[in-house]
Amino acid sequence: MEKAVAAGKRMQGDVAQPRKNFVFELLRPEMLALRKILLERDWSLAEAPYMVFKASAGKVSVAAYESGKLVVQGADAQDFVEFILEPEILREKAFGQSREIRASAAPFVPHAGLDESGKGDFFGPLVIACVFVADETVARGLAEIGVKDSKMIKNDRMIVRIAAEIRRMVNGKFSVVAIGPESYNSFYERIRSLNRLLAWGHARALENLLQKAPECKAALADKFGDESLIRNALLKAGRSIRLDQRTKAESDIAVGAASILARAEFVRRMTELGEKHGVTLPKGAGESVDRVAARLACAGGAALLRQVAKMHFRNSFKALGLPVPEKNSWRQA
């Protein structure tokens, strides 16, 4: 469906910003249907050379070319894609592939996907999920309910809803490993390596999944650090399957499903932590996080922060009035 044209999400501080550029391939009937929808919603439409139409409204513009290319641009481009184009025209997710490309792709191979949530968030746990997609029917069903990289879904309620559907569709063949802040801090202080901690979590999630789906023979994870880290952390069952790691693995349907399950659990636990301590815990590691961290540190010092946050982040040093280490100095292989 979607072609890769933007360099991914731009970052402002530690907060991911919505994408402002998208390119899709549409059939002419789909373009005409989209034109009709935009006309009915009072968009400004015009004709232009080599285009079926071009349209604009607010902070988004759409250009539909005779070649079949649809270009969406503007500050609200991502909202247009998520709330108009996908549900009303495309009605499916294809992780960077047009329907013509996907139809000629290699046959589907049953496999598990692994992904994590909370790695870049000062507050809350680190959560790793593993999902087994048993056949192409399940894969297509997951695409139809909106499975994709969880970072592309901004609405937490939508994350939770899709996660419930994933659990149902894969018939319980998933696992979730959550490392709460206190355990996370103890683990990190012993090993001084985020990548090794991630590898341990990935390995446990995969081992737990294999107890529910012993027929699983292959798994895919997003690449981080040395590829041997996860393999070395696996127990006997995990070492018997093929494990692949690659960058941007979230485009895979199983990894995308795992990213959503992990994010849904992260959101749930963040809410519980906030309610327990009487505060709304913001995501990420930016200025809003610093403000809440400072209030918590004032109320309970490092002991309280350890219960809700990852202490090796620079935010904790700021909150406690300690010398702040060089940025990224904590990121060890």
C-alpha positions as CSV (number, residue, x, y, z in Angstrom):
1,M,0.0,0.0,0.0
2,E,2.3,2.7,1.2
3,K,5.7,3.4,-0.4
4,A,8.6,4.6,1.7
5,V,9.2,8.2,0.8
6,A,9.8,10.0,4.0
7,A,12.9,9.4,6.2
8,G,10.6,8.2,8.9
9,K,9.3,10.3,11.8
10,R,11.2,13.4,12.6
11,M,12.3,13.9,16.2
12,Q,11.9,17.0,18.4
13,G,13.8,16.3,21.6
14,D,12.7,12.9,22.6
15,V,9.2,13.1,21.2
16,A,8.3,11.5,17.9
17,Q,6.6,13.9,15.5
18,P,3.8,12.9,13.1
19,R,4.9,12.2,9.5
20,K,4.2,14.9,7.0
21,N,4.7,13.1,3.7
22,F,3.1,9.9,2.4
23,V,3.0,8.2,-1.0
24,F,0.5,5.5,-2.0
25,E,-0.5,3.6,-5.1
26,L,-4.2,3.6,-5.9
27,L,-6.3,2.2,-8.6
28,R,-8.3,4.8,-10.6
29,P,-11.7,3.8,-9.1
30,E,-10.2,4.3,-5.7
31,M,-9.0,7.8,-6.7
32,L,-12.4,8.7,-7.9
33,A,-14.0,7.4,-4.8
34,L,-11.6,9.5,-2.7
35,R,-12.4,12.6,-4.8
36,K,-16.1,12.1,-4.2
37,I,-15.5,11.8,-0.4
38,L,-13.5,15.0,-0.4
39,L,-16.0,16.9,-2.4
40,E,-18.8,15.8,0.0
41,R,-16.6,17.2,2.9
42,D,-16.1,20.6,1.2
43,W,-12.4,20.2,0.4
44,S,-11.0,22.6,-2.1
45,L,-10.5,20.6,-5.3
46,A,-8.7,21.6,-8.6
47,E,-7.4,20.1,-11.8
48,A,-3.7,20.0,-12.7
49,P,-1.5,18.5,-15.5
50,Y,-1.0,14.8,-15.1
51,M,-3.3,14.6,-12.2
52,V,-6.8,13.1,-11.6
53,F,-7.3,15.8,-9.1
54,K,-5.6,17.8,-6.3
55,A,-7.2,18.8,-3.1
56,S,-6.5,20.7,0.1
57,A,-8.1,21.4,3.5
58,G,-6.6,22.9,6.6
59,K,-3.0,21.6,7.0
60,V,-3.1,18.8,4.5
61,S,-2.9,18.6,0.7
62,V,-3.6,15.6,-1.6
63,A,-2.4,15.1,-5.2
64,A,-3.7,12.1,-7.2
65,Y,-1.7,11.5,-10.3
66,E,-2.7,9.7,-13.5
67,S,0.1,7.2,-12.9
68,G,-1.7,5.9,-9.8
69,K,0.5,7.7,-7.3
70,L,-1.3,9.5,-4.4
71,V,0.8,12.0,-2.5
72,V,-0.3,13.3,0.9
73,Q,1.5,16.2,2.5
74,G,1.2,18.6,5.4
75,A,1.1,18.9,9.2
76,D,-2.1,16.8,9.4
77,A,-1.1,14.3,6.7
78,Q,-0.9,11.4,9.2
79,D,-4.4,12.1,10.6
80,F,-5.7,12.1,7.0
81,V,-4.1,8.7,6.3
82,E,-5.3,7.1,9.5
83,F,-8.8,8.5,9.7
84,I,-9.9,9.0,6.0
85,L,-7.7,7.2,3.5
86,E,-7.1,3.9,5.3
87,P,-10.6,3.2,6.7
88,E,-12.6,4.6,3.8
89,I,-10.5,3.8,0.7
90,L,-7.7,1.3,1.4
91,R,-9.4,-0.7,4.2
92,E,-6.2,-2.7,4.7
93,K,-2.6,-2.4,5.8
94,A,0.2,-3.7,3.8
95,F,3.4,-2.4,5.5
96,G,5.0,-0.5,2.7
97,Q,3.7,-2.6,-0.2
98,S,1.2,-1.8,-2.9
99,R,-1.5,-4.4,-3.5
100,E,0.1,-5.3,-6.8
101,I,3.5,-5.8,-5.2
102,R,2.1,-7.8,-2.3
103,A,0.2,-10.1,-4.7
104,S,3.5,-11.2,-6.3
105,A,5.4,-11.4,-3.0
106,A,7.0,-14.7,-1.7
107,P,4.6,-17.2,0.0
108,F,3.8,-16.5,3.6
109,V,5.9,-18.5,6.1
110,P,4.6,-19.0,9.7
111,H,6.7,-17.2,12.2
112,A,6.8,-15.3,15.4
113,G,7.6,-11.6,15.7
114,L,9.2,-9.8,18.6
115,D,9.2,-6.1,19.6
116,E,9.4,-3.9,22.7
117,S,7.8,-0.8,24.1
118,G,9.1,1.6,26.8
119,K,12.7,1.6,25.8
120,G,12.8,5.4,25.2
121,D,10.4,6.3,28.0
122,F,11.8,7.5,31.4
123,F,8.7,6.5,33.3
124,G,7.2,3.0,33.3
125,P,8.3,-0.5,32.4
126,L,10.1,-2.1,29.5
127,V,7.7,-4.5,27.8
128,I,8.6,-7.1,25.2
129,A,6.0,-9.1,23.3
130,C,6.1,-12.1,21.0
131,V,3.3,-13.1,18.6
132,F,3.1,-16.2,16.4
133,V,1.3,-15.8,13.1
134,A,0.4,-19.3,12.1
135,D,-0.8,-18.8,8.5
136,E,-1.6,-16.4,5.7
137,T,-5.3,-16.1,6.8
138,V,-4.3,-14.9,10.2
139,A,-1.8,-12.5,8.6
140,R,-4.4,-11.0,6.4
141,G,-6.9,-10.7,9.2
142,L,-4.3,-8.8,11.3
143,A,-3.7,-6.4,8.4
144,E,-7.4,-5.8,8.1
145,I,-7.8,-4.8,11.7
146,G,-5.1,-2.2,11.4
147,V,-2.0,-4.0,12.6
148,K,1.2,-1.9,12.0
149,D,4.1,-0.6,13.9
150,S,2.6,0.8,17.2
151,K,4.6,4.0,16.9
152,M,2.4,4.9,13.9
153,I,-0.8,4.7,16.0
154,K,-1.1,7.8,18.2
155,N,-4.3,6.9,20.0
156,D,-3.8,4.7,23.1
157,R,-7.5,3.6,23.0
158,M,-7.0,2.3,19.5
159,I,-3.8,0.5,20.6
160,V,-5.7,-1.3,23.4
161,R,-8.6,-2.1,21.1
162,I,-6.4,-3.6,18.3
163,A,-4.4,-5.5,21.0
164,A,-7.5,-7.3,22.2
165,E,-8.3,-8.3,18.6
166,I,-4.7,-9.6,18.1
167,R,-4.9,-11.8,21.2
168,R,-8.2,-13.2,19.9
169,M,-7.0,-13.8,16.3
170,V,-3.8,-15.5,17.2
171,N,-5.7,-17.9,19.5
172,G,-3.6,-17.1,22.6
173,K,-0.3,-17.8,20.8
174,F,1.5,-14.8,22.2
175,S,3.6,-13.8,25.2
176,V,4.3,-10.6,27.0
177,V,7.3,-9.9,29.4
178,A,7.1,-6.7,31.4
179,I,10.1,-5.5,33.4
180,G,8.8,-3.0,36.0
181,P,11.0,0.0,36.9
182,E,12.4,-1.4,40.2
183,S,13.4,-4.7,38.5
184,Y,14.6,-2.8,35.5
185,N,16.9,-0.6,37.6
186,S,18.3,-3.5,39.6
187,F,19.0,-5.4,36.3
188,Y,20.6,-2.5,34.6
189,E,22.8,-1.7,37.6
190,R,24.2,-5.2,37.5
191,I,24.9,-5.5,33.8
192,R,25.2,-1.8,32.7
193,S,23.9,-2.6,29.3
194,L,20.5,-1.7,27.8
195,N,21.1,-4.0,24.9
196,R,21.8,-7.0,27.1
197,L,18.7,-6.3,29.1
198,L,16.7,-6.1,25.9
199,A,18.1,-9.4,24.7
200,W,17.2,-11.1,28.0
201,G,13.6,-9.8,27.6
202,H,13.3,-10.9,24.0
203,A,14.7,-14.3,24.8
204,R,12.2,-14.8,27.7
205,A,9.3,-13.7,25.5
206,L,10.3,-16.1,22.8
207,E,10.8,-19.0,25.2
208,N,7.4,-18.3,26.7
209,L,5.8,-18.2,23.3
210,L,7.3,-21.5,22.3
211,Q,5.5,-23.2,25.3
212,K,2.2,-22.1,23.7
213,A,3.2,-22.6,20.0
214,P,5.8,-25.4,19.8
215,E,5.2,-25.6,16.1
216,C,6.9,-22.2,15.6
217,K,10.1,-22.7,13.7
218,A,11.2,-19.2,12.9
219,A,11.2,-15.7,14.6
220,L,11.9,-12.2,13.5
221,A,13.1,-9.3,15.7
222,D,14.1,-5.7,15.2
223,K,17.9,-5.5,15.2
224,F,19.6,-3.8,18.1
225,G,23.2,-4.2,19.0
226,D,25.1,-7.4,18.3
227,E,22.9,-10.0,16.7
228,S,24.4,-12.7,19.0
229,L,22.9,-11.1,22.2
230,I,19.4,-12.6,21.8
231,R,20.8,-16.0,20.7
232,N,23.1,-16.2,23.6
233,A,20.3,-15.4,26.0
234,L,18.0,-18.1,24.7
235,L,17.4,-21.4,26.5
236,K,17.3,-24.8,24.8
237,A,13.9,-24.4,23.2
238,G,14.7,-21.1,21.7
239,R,18.0,-22.2,20.2
240,S,16.2,-24.8,18.1
241,I,14.4,-22.3,15.9
242,R,15.7,-19.9,13.2
243,L,16.0,-16.3,14.6
244,D,16.4,-13.4,12.2
245,Q,17.1,-9.8,13.1
246,R,16.8,-6.8,10.8
247,T,16.4,-3.1,10.9
248,K,12.8,-1.8,10.6
249,A,11.4,-5.2,11.3
250,E,8.2,-3.5,12.4
251,S,7.0,-3.7,8.8
252,D,6.5,-7.4,9.3
253,I,3.0,-8.4,10.3
254,A,4.1,-10.5,13.3
255,V,6.5,-7.9,14.6
256,G,3.9,-5.2,14.1
257,A,1.4,-7.3,16.1
258,A,4.1,-7.7,18.9
259,S,4.7,-4.0,18.9
260,I,1.0,-3.3,19.5
261,L,0.7,-5.9,22.3
262,A,3.9,-4.5,24.0
263,R,2.6,-0.9,23.7
264,A,-0.9,-1.8,25.1
265,E,0.7,-3.4,28.1
266,F,3.1,-0.5,28.6
267,V,0.1,1.9,28.5
268,R,-1.8,-0.2,31.0
269,R,1.1,-0.3,33.4
270,M,1.8,3.4,33.0
271,T,-1.8,4.2,34.0
272,E,-1.6,1.9,37.0
273,L,1.7,3.4,38.2
274,G,0.3,6.9,37.8
275,E,-2.8,6.1,39.8
276,K,-0.8,4.4,42.5
277,H,1.3,7.6,43.0
278,G,-1.4,10.1,42.3
279,V,0.2,11.6,39.2
280,T,-0.2,11.4,35.4
281,L,3.1,10.0,34.1
282,P,4.0,11.4,30.7
283,K,5.6,9.3,28.0
284,G,9.0,9.9,26.4
285,A,11.9,11.8,28.1
286,G,11.3,15.5,27.3
287,E,10.5,18.6,29.3
288,S,7.1,17.4,30.5
289,V,8.8,14.3,31.9
290,D,11.4,16.5,33.7
291,R,8.7,18.5,35.4
292,V,6.9,15.5,36.8
293,A,10.2,13.8,37.7
294,A,11.3,16.9,39.7
295,R,8.0,16.9,41.7
296,L,8.4,13.2,42.5
297,A,12.0,13.6,43.5
298,C,11.0,16.5,45.8
299,A,8.3,14.3,47.4
300,G,10.3,11.1,47.8
301,G,13.8,11.4,46.4
302,A,15.6,8.7,44.5
303,A,13.7,6.0,46.4
304,L,10.4,7.1,44.9
305,L,11.8,7.7,41.4
306,R,13.1,4.1,41.4
307,Q,9.6,2.8,41.7
308,V,8.3,4.6,38.6
309,A,11.3,5.4,36.4
310,K,14.4,4.1,34.7
311,M,17.2,5.7,36.7
312,H,20.0,5.6,34.1
313,F,18.1,8.2,32.0
314,R,19.5,11.7,32.2
315,N,16.1,12.8,33.5
316,S,16.8,11.3,36.9
317,F,20.0,13.1,37.3
318,K,18.3,16.4,36.5
319,A,15.4,15.7,39.0
320,L,17.8,14.8,41.8
321,G,20.1,17.8,41.2
322,L,23.1,15.6,40.3
323,P,25.7,16.2,37.5
324,V,24.1,15.2,34.3
325,P,26.2,12.6,32.3
326,E,27.0,13.2,28.6
327,K,24.0,12.4,26.4
328,N,23.9,8.8,25.3
329,S,26.8,7.8,27.5
330,W,24.5,5.2,29.1
331,R,23.9,3.4,25.8
332,Q,26.3,0.4,26.0
333,A,26.3,-2.7,23.8
